[in-house]
Amino acid sequence: MRLHVPRPTIALAVVAAILYFAPVAIEAQDIPRLPDGKPDFNGIWDKPRVASVENDSTTCGAASTGCVQEGAGPLPYTDLGRERWEGYQNDWTGYCLPWGYTRAWQTSYPVEIIQTPDRMAILYESNNIFHIVRIDEEMPEELETTWMGHSYAQWEGDTLVIETAGFNGKTYIDTAHHPSSPELRVTERISFLDPDRLSYQVTWDDPVTYTEPFSNDRIFVRMAPGSELYEYWCMENNKDLLEGRLPPLIEQ
């Protein structure tokens, strides 16, 4: 089990927030780059623990400091979206089913990015899952629906813009169980603030569940040299599932 350091002090939280909102001047040559000149995001990154995408946070998930999350505030539900939110019944992760794409980004566990010029592999410590982002490829018009969706990215200068679609509508976008539908489309923008911090902006657009898109802005922090992802298996000590205490799944 991962050991966590105590919650950052109020002073550290204030400093982190100032660093987040203040303009950051960074020379293009100062950031890590691949041999082809593109920004190099390879590494293990700590990130804010985001229980609800509505709320702010200045707590890193693992043993770092400096993570920041600017929440979206109250979400703009459609009638169907509010019905699903208020009628919540099942958490698929309780049955060791996939966490879903954006929820996996928001757990208290770090991620490792392995990047080449045409691929990015995101390795999540949570539930030992992975996701592939195809770089400089166009998203097909027809996509098979999956738990994690399909991701395609393009460069805008030194910012990698990732579009993800093709979701099955069964997952929640966070651990507060805010719902989604198969029409969900996620846009992420990743760039360097400095060699050890990433700016990460994520926007959800799901016209079935929400009346308009909404976003979060976050800071990821590079973990210390020698850090590694830990083994994580949902089934290993899931007593509720193994002993039959969870109710039957109900399709949304």
N, C-alpha and C positions, 0 to 999 in steps of 0.2 A: 504494500500500500504506500502511496506517495506521502511523504511527510511535508507539511506546509509550515511556513514561517508565520508568525503572528501577523494580524491585519496591519497595514501601514498606519502610521500615526496620522492625525489630522493635518499636521504640518506637511508631511510628505504628500498627502492627498491634494492639498492646496497647491503645492509646487507642481505636481503632475498636471493638474487642471490648467495652471498658468502656462506650462510648457505646451499643452495641447492647443490652447486657443491663441497663443502668441504667434505672430508670423515667424517662420523659420527660414533662414537663408542658408542654403546648402549648395555648394559648388557641384556641378554635374560630375566633375572628375573625382569627387570625394566618395562617391558611393561604389559599392562592389559591382563589378560588371563581368558578364560572360565574355568569352573570346570574341563573340560577334558584336560586342559593344552594348548589348541590352542589360538593364539592371539585373543583378544576380540575387534572387531571394532565397537561395539555398541556405538552410539552417534550421534550427529548432527554435520555435517562437512561443513565448508566453503571451497570453491574451487576457482581456477582461473576463471575469466570470459574469455572464449575463443571464440572470434568471428570467427576466422579462425585457423584451425589446422596447418597452415603454419607458424604462427607468435608466437614470445615469448610474455609473459605477466607477470607482477608482481602485478596485481590488483586482490584483492579478490572480490567475487561477492557481499557479504553482508557487515558486519560491522567489519571484522577482518583485520589483517595484516599478512604478511608472506607467502601468496600463491604465487606459482611460476609455470609458464608454459614454457617449452622449446619446441618450434615449430619444425615442420618437414622440413621447407623450401619449395621451389617450389615442387608441387606434380608431380609424374611421370605418366602422363595420357597415356592410350592407345588411339588410334584414336577415338573409341567410347566414351571413357571417356571425351576427350577434346570436342567432338561434344556436349555431354550433358552439360558440363560446360559452353561452349560458347552459347549454345542454351537455357539457363535457361528460363522457362516461369512461373512456379507455385511454390508457397511455401504452402505446404499442411497445415502448422500450421495456416495460415491465415483463414482456414475454420474450425479451432478447431479440426483438425484431429491430431493424435499422433505425438509427436516430434521426435520419433525414439530414439534408445538406446543411442548412443554416443552423440548425440546432447543434450539430456536431462542432461548428465553429464557436459555440457559446458556452460549452461546458467548462469545468474547472481544470481541464487537462490540456497540455500543450499540443502543438502540431509540429510536424517536420515537413518542410518543403524541399522537394528534390526537383530541380529545374534543368531542362535542356532547351535549346533554341526552339523546339517545336512541341514540347510537352512540359507540363508541370504535374507532378504527383504530390498530392496532399495526404500525408500519413497522420491519421488521428489516433492519439493514445486511447481515447474513449472508444471502447468496444472493438479496438484493433481493426478499424475500417480504413479504407483508402478511397481516393477519388482522383480521376484524371481530368486535367484541363488541356484541351487541344489548342495550341497557339498558332495564330495566323491561318486558321481554317474557318470557313463559313459554316454556320449552323444549318443543318438540313431542315427542310420544311416539315418533314415527317419524322417524329421521334418516338421511339418505344417509351412507354411510361415506366418509370422506375422510382425507387425510394429516394435516390440521391440526385436524380436528374442528369442532364448531359451538359457539359460546360465547354464553351468555345471562347477564345480570347483574342483580342487585338491590342496592339500597342498604340497609345496616344502619347508620343514623346517618351518620357520615362515612366508613364503610368500604364500598368496592365489592366485592361478593362475586360472583365469576365462576364459573359452572359450565360445563364443556366436556365433550362426549361426541360419539359418532358417529365414532370413529376406525377406520381400516382395519386396525390391528394390525401394520402393516409397519415402523413407526418405533420407534426406541429412545428412552427417556426422557432419556438423556444421552449424552455422547460415550464413556463407558465401556461402552456397548452393553447397558445393562440393558433387558431386553425389555418389551414390553407386548402386550396382546391387544385385539380390538375391544370388549371389555367395560370398557376403561379409562374412568374418569371422573376429571376433574381439577377441584379446587376451589382457587381463588385468592382471597386477601383482600388488598386494597391500600388503604393509608391513609397520611396524612402523619405523619412524625415531627416535621418542621419544614418550612418552605417549600422547602428544597432537598434533603430526604431523604424517601424513601418506605419504609414497611414493607411487605414482600411476603412472604406466607406461601402456600406451595403444598402441596397434599395430593394424593397419587395413591391411587386406590382401584381395584384391578384384581383381582377375586377369582379369575380364571383363572390369573394369574401370581404373585400374592402372597397370603399367608394373612390379611393385615390391612393397613389403610391405613398410609401413612407420610408424613412431612412434612419440608419444609425451611423455615427462616426466613431472610430476607435483607434487606439494606438496599441500595436503589438511590440513586445520587447524581446530582443534576442537573448536566449538563455546562456548561462555561463559555459565556457569551454568544458567539454567532458560530459555535458548533460546528454541524456538519452531518454527515449520514450520507454515507458514501462509496459509490461504485459498486462492486458486487461481482457478478462473473459466474463461476459454477463452471466453465463450459466453457472460459473464455478461456485458461487455461494448464494444463489438466488433462491432462498428457502421458500418464499411465497410461491414461486413457480414450481419448484420441485415437489412441494407438499400440497399443491392443488388449492392454495388459498386465493388465487386470483380468479375473478369471474370470467366467463366465456367472452371472447372478443365479439364486439358488435360492429359491423361494417358502418362507416360513416356515410 
